[in-house]
Amino acid sequence: MSNTFQKQILPWLLPFVVLIVWQVVSMLEVVSPSLFPAPTAVLESFYDLVVSGTLAEHIQISLYRAFVGLLIGGSIGLLLGILNGWSKWSFFTFDTSIQMVRNIPHLALLPLAIVWLGIGETSKIFLVALGVMFPIYINTLHGIRSVDRGYVEMGRMYGLRGWQLFRHVYLPGALPSIFVGLRYALGVMWLTLIVAETIATSDGLGYLAMNARQFMQTDIIIVTIIIYALFGKLADMIAQVGEKNALRWHPNYRK
């Protein structure tokens, strides 16, 4: 019973308390309802957006941008991390340049991305890809370079070389760090998408929020914020499930 409470009920206790406090504050009209609408008003706006099909349309576009950017940026970051972690020549050739680019706030490149790539999908996907690439790169590089040398030597004693050595020793040893990078990158993905969709666009959840701001529709703005939070939590849960399945052999991930 205590284990069920700890894993399934306790994580949702604080959001539930916040919801109750929010409803009470709104009912007492401590703040103007136009600035801080009640949860019931937010729920009503959510229902209207769902029924009209507007919400599904914007969500579909945002998810496309997010996961295409994640696929592109994550793949590049993973490959560069593996390459630089595996090869000293590659590390000394590319890592310094990558670190210099990494320290440039990628959201500051938004105006330049619009000039270069226009206001279409390409600029938004580019920013998301750039944002997620570096967390995955850093953690993959760290994971590859942190593999116990004793395991590497043992693998070589068993005749493992090249791809076989990487597959059976380096990759399993680096997976915990790679998944940490993935989970961090998922947060950066949503953050980047929010900013990219609030500038020079006509669709997506960010546009929905900015359009609602112009008409002082605070309830719709809160709906988009909650949806972003739920998608972020869902993405992290999926990453956790993948992490547990991929690392079932690891003693720290066993029940």
C-alpha positions in Angstrom: 0.0 0.0 0.0 2.8 2.4 1.0 4.7 1.6 -2.2 1.5 2.3 -4.4 1.0 5.6 -2.5 4.6 6.6 -3.0 4.7 5.9 -6.8 1.2 6.6 -8.0 -0.5 9.0 -5.6 2.3 11.1 -4.1 3.6 12.6 -7.3 0.1 14.0 -8.1 -0.6 15.3 -4.6 1.1 18.7 -5.1 -0.6 19.5 -8.5 -4.0 18.5 -6.9 -3.4 20.9 -3.9 -2.4 23.7 -6.3 -5.6 23.1 -8.3 -7.7 23.4 -5.2 -6.0 26.5 -4.0 -6.3 28.0 -7.5 -10.1 27.3 -7.5 -10.6 28.8 -4.1 -8.6 32.0 -4.9 -10.6 32.4 -8.1 -13.9 31.9 -6.3 -12.9 34.6 -3.7 -11.9 36.9 -6.6 -8.6 37.8 -4.9 -7.4 38.5 -8.5 -9.6 39.6 -11.4 -11.1 36.6 -13.3 -9.9 38.2 -16.6 -6.3 37.9 -15.3 -6.6 34.7 -13.3 -9.6 32.6 -14.5 -10.9 29.7 -12.5 -9.9 26.1 -13.4 -13.6 25.6 -14.5 -13.3 28.5 -17.0 -10.0 27.0 -18.3 -11.6 23.6 -18.6 -14.5 25.1 -20.5 -12.2 26.8 -23.0 -10.3 23.6 -23.4 -13.6 21.8 -24.2 -14.5 24.5 -26.8 -11.1 24.2 -28.5 -11.4 20.4 -28.6 -14.9 20.4 -30.0 -14.0 23.0 -32.7 -11.0 21.0 -33.8 -8.7 24.0 -33.3 -6.7 22.5 -30.6 -6.0 19.2 -32.4 -4.8 21.1 -35.5 -2.3 23.2 -33.5 -1.1 20.3 -31.4 -0.5 18.2 -34.5 1.7 21.0 -36.0 3.6 21.5 -32.8 4.3 17.8 -32.3 5.6 17.5 -35.9 8.0 20.4 -35.4 9.1 19.1 -32.0 9.9 15.5 -33.0 11.4 16.2 -36.4 13.7 18.6 -34.7 14.5 16.0 -32.0 15.1 13.3 -34.6 17.5 15.5 -36.6 19.3 17.2 -33.7 19.4 14.1 -31.5 20.9 12.0 -34.3 23.6 14.5 -35.0 24.4 14.9 -31.3 24.5 11.2 -30.8 26.7 10.5 -33.8 29.1 13.4 -32.9 29.2 12.2 -29.2 30.1 8.6 -30.2 32.6 9.7 -32.8 34.4 12.2 -30.5 34.2 9.8 -27.6 35.6 6.9 -29.6 38.4 8.7 -31.6 40.9 11.0 -30.0 41.7 12.5 -33.5 38.0 13.4 -33.9 37.8 14.8 -30.4 40.7 17.1 -30.8 39.5 18.2 -34.3 35.8 18.9 -33.6 35.2 19.3 -29.9 36.5 22.8 -29.5 34.4 24.1 -32.3 31.3 22.3 -31.0 31.8 23.7 -27.5 32.1 27.3 -28.9 28.9 26.9 -30.8 27.2 25.3 -27.8 27.9 28.3 -25.6 26.0 30.5 -28.0 22.4 30.7 -26.7 20.5 29.0 -29.5 17.4 31.1 -29.0 19.5 34.2 -29.8 19.8 32.8 -33.3 16.1 33.1 -33.9 16.3 36.4 -35.9 19.2 35.0 -37.9 17.3 31.7 -38.6 14.3 33.7 -39.9 16.6 35.7 -42.2 18.4 32.6 -43.5 15.5 30.1 -43.5 12.4 32.2 -43.6 9.3 32.0 -41.4 8.3 28.5 -42.5 8.8 25.1 -40.8 12.5 25.0 -41.6 13.6 27.7 -39.2 11.6 26.3 -36.3 12.8 22.7 -36.8 16.4 24.1 -37.2 16.2 25.8 -33.8 14.7 22.7 -32.1 17.4 20.5 -33.6 20.1 22.9 -32.5 18.7 23.0 -29.0 18.5 19.3 -28.5 21.8 18.4 -30.2 24.1 19.7 -27.5 22.7 18.0 -24.4 22.7 14.7 -26.2 26.2 15.3 -27.6 27.7 16.2 -24.2 26.1 13.3 -22.3 27.0 10.8 -25.1 30.6 12.0 -25.1 30.8 11.8 -21.3 29.2 8.3 -21.4 31.6 6.9 -24.0 34.7 8.4 -22.3 33.6 7.2 -18.9 33.3 3.5 -19.7 35.4 1.5 -17.3 38.8 0.6 -18.9 38.7 -2.7 -17.2 35.6 -3.7 -19.1 37.3 -2.6 -22.3 40.4 -4.6 -21.7 38.2 -7.6 -20.7 36.3 -7.3 -24.0 39.5 -7.2 -25.9 40.7 -10.3 -24.1 37.6 -12.1 -25.4 38.5 -11.0 -29.0 36.1 -8.1 -29.3 37.3 -5.4 -31.8 35.8 -2.4 -33.6 32.1 -2.6 -33.9 31.7 -5.6 -31.6 33.7 -3.9 -28.9 31.5 -0.8 -29.2 28.3 -2.7 -29.3 29.0 -5.0 -26.3 31.1 -2.7 -24.1 31.1 1.0 -25.0 27.4 1.4 -25.9 25.9 -0.4 -22.8 28.3 1.5 -20.6 27.3 4.8 -22.1 23.5 4.3 -22.2 22.8 5.7 -18.7 24.5 9.0 -19.6 22.9 9.0 -23.1 19.4 8.7 -21.5 20.2 11.6 -19.1 21.0 13.7 -22.2 17.8 12.6 -23.9 15.6 13.5 -21.0 17.3 16.9 -20.7 17.0 17.5 -24.4 13.3 16.8 -24.3 12.9 19.8 -21.9 15.0 22.0 -24.2 12.9 20.8 -27.1 9.7 22.1 -25.7 11.3 25.3 -24.4 12.7 26.1 -27.9 9.4 25.3 -29.6 7.5 27.6 -27.3 9.7 30.5 -28.3 9.9 29.6 -32.0 6.1 29.4 -32.3 5.5 32.8 -30.7 7.4 34.7 -33.4 6.6 34.8 -37.1 4.2 31.9 -37.3 0.5 31.3 -38.0 0.0 27.9 -36.3 1.1 25.8 -33.4 0.4 26.0 -29.7 2.7 29.0 -29.3 0.8 30.9 -31.9 -2.5 29.9 -30.2 -1.2 31.4 -27.0 0.1 34.6 -28.6 -3.2 35.1 -30.5 -5.1 34.7 -27.2 -2.8 37.3 -25.6 -3.9 39.9 -28.2 -7.6 39.3 -27.2 -6.8 39.0 -23.4 -8.0 35.4 -23.4 -6.1 34.3 -20.3 -7.9 31.0 -20.1 -6.7 29.9 -23.5 -3.1 30.9 -22.6 -3.3 28.8 -19.5 -4.7 25.9 -21.6 -1.6 26.0 -23.9 0.7 26.2 -20.9 -0.9 23.1 -19.3 -0.7 21.2 -22.6 3.0 22.0 -22.9 3.5 20.8 -19.3 1.6 17.6 -20.0 3.5 16.9 -23.2 6.7 17.5 -21.4 5.8 15.1 -18.6 4.6 12.5 -21.2 7.8 12.7 -23.2 9.8 12.3 -20.0 7.8 9.3 -19.0 8.3 7.6 -22.4 12.0 8.3 -22.0 12.0 6.7 -18.6 10.2 3.6 -19.9 12.8 3.3 -22.7 15.6 3.8 -20.2 14.3 1.0 -17.8 13.8 -1.4 -20.7 17.2 -0.7 -22.3 19.0 -1.0 -18.9 17.3 -4.0 -17.4 20.7 -5.6 -17.0 22.0 -2.6 -15.0 21.9 -3.2 -11.2 20.7 0.3 -10.5 17.7 -0.1 -12.7 16.4 -3.4 -11.3 13.4 -3.3 -9.0 
